[in-house]
Amino acid sequence: MVLVAAAIAAWFLVAFVLAFISPQGDAGAQFFGATVFGSAVALTLWPLLWSGTRSAPGSLATSGRRSLLVGVTISILVVLRAIDVVSPVVVIFVVVGAVVIEAAFTLRR
């Protein structure tokens, strides 16, 4: 229940950032918005991933790691979009990088 409450609070923070902070020409605001959005996605995804694997030992940490990886990937893509350097090749590179990192963590066990 705490994870769901944190996700709801994060989405309220995203709404506040979208309503009151202008990213036009302000790199700090762009980075802050990307970080808040990535955090909200990660906090939303964490209980969803955990609910499917609740009986496995270590599933809370594993789902937290995976949701953090998705949140960081989304934050990177939002920052790249804000500075207008995103292209399909860059998106594929970032996503494949995230998949390789997760595969490395999974195969480590």
Secondary structure, 3 states (H helix, E strand, C coil): CHHHHHHHHHHHHHHHHHHHCCCCCCHHHHHHHHHHHHHHHHHHHHHHHHHHCCCCCCHHHHHHHHHHHHHHHHHHHHHHHHCCCCCHHHHHHHHHHHHHHHHHHHHHC
